[in-house]
Amino acid sequence: MRRWRVVDRERLTRCRVFDVDRVRFRPPSGGDPRDYFVIDAPDWINVIPLTEDRQVVLVRQFRFGVERVTLEIPGGMCDPGESPEDAARRELAEETGYRARELRRLGTVEPNPAIQSNRCHTFLAAGAYPAGAPRPDPGEELELTTVPLDAIGGLIADGSITHSLVVSAFKLLDVRKLER
C-alpha cells in the first residue's frame, strides 16, 4: 500500500499538552488533496510498578475527560529532550514516590494513529520500592493503592480499570511473559 503525500500543514491550536494541526494529504491514487486533523502531542510513558512481593502500585486520580476517578498505573508525558526511560523513572517517583531495581521496556503503542501523532512507551518497574514522598504536578491529586498482580485481570474484566493505555500496558506485560 502506498503512502499519502503531505501537501500542506497548518497549526490551528496550541494547548498545554497537545497541538491541533490541519494536514492536507494527496491520496496515492491521485485526485484532490483532502484535509485531516491531527493531534500532535509528545510521546507518553506508562510504568507498571511491581514490588518484590508481586504487588502492583496503582494510582487513583480524577480524569477531566470522563469526569470521574480512575484506577491507573503511573504515567505521563516525555518532557522535551527526555528519553522515555528517563520519563518513566521521573513519573514513577513523582506520582508514587517509588523507585525500581530494574526498569524494563515492555513495548510501544500508538494511542490513536487515526488522529494522534504520538506513541506511548510502557515499562515494567521491577523490584519497585518506596523511596520518598510522591511529588505530583500542580493540579494533580493522587491516591496510591497496591493490588496483587494476579488480581489485575479481574479489575480489567469488572470495569475497575478502564483506561485503554493501562489495559494495553498489562497486555504488553502478558505478551512479554509468553516470550520468556
Rosetta blueprint (number, residue, H / E / L):
1 M L
2 R L
3 R L
4 W L
5 R E
6 V E
7 V E
8 D E
9 R E
10 E E
11 R E
12 L E
13 T E
14 R E
15 C L
16 R L
17 V L
18 F L
19 D E
20 V E
21 D E
22 R E
23 V E
24 R E
25 F E
26 R E
27 P L
28 P L
29 S L
30 G L
31 G L
32 D L
33 P L
34 R E
35 D E
36 Y E
37 F E
38 V E
39 I E
40 D E
41 A L
42 P L
43 D L
44 W E
45 I E
46 N E
47 V E
48 I E
49 P E
50 L E
51 T E
52 E L
53 D L
54 R L
55 Q E
56 V E
57 V E
58 L E
59 V E
60 R E
61 Q E
62 F E
63 R E
64 F L
65 G L
66 V L
67 E L
68 R E
69 V E
70 T E
71 L E
72 E E
73 I L
74 P L
75 G E
76 G E
77 M E
78 C L
79 D L
80 P L
81 G L
82 E L
83 S L
84 P H
85 E H
86 D H
87 A H
88 A H
89 R H
90 R H
91 E H
92 L H
93 A H
94 E H
95 E H
96 T H
97 G L
98 Y E
99 R E
100 A L
101 R L
102 E E
103 L E
104 R E
105 R E
106 L E
107 G E
108 T E
109 V E
110 E L
111 P L
112 N L
113 P L
114 A L
115 I L
116 Q E
117 S L
118 N L
119 R L
120 C E
121 H E
122 T E
123 F E
124 L E
125 A E
126 A E
127 G E
128 A E
129 Y E
130 P E
131 A L
132 G L
133 A L
134 P L
135 R L
136 P L
137 D L
138 P L
139 G L
140 E L
141 E L
142 L E
143 E E
144 L E
145 T E
146 T E
147 V E
148 P E
149 L H
150 D H
151 A H
152 I H
153 G H
154 G H
155 L H
156 I H
157 A H
158 D L
159 G L
160 S L
161 I L
162 T L
163 H L
164 S H
165 L H
166 V H
167 V H
168 S H
169 A H
170 F H
171 K H
172 L H
173 L H
174 D H
175 V H
176 R H
177 K H
178 L H
179 E H
180 R L
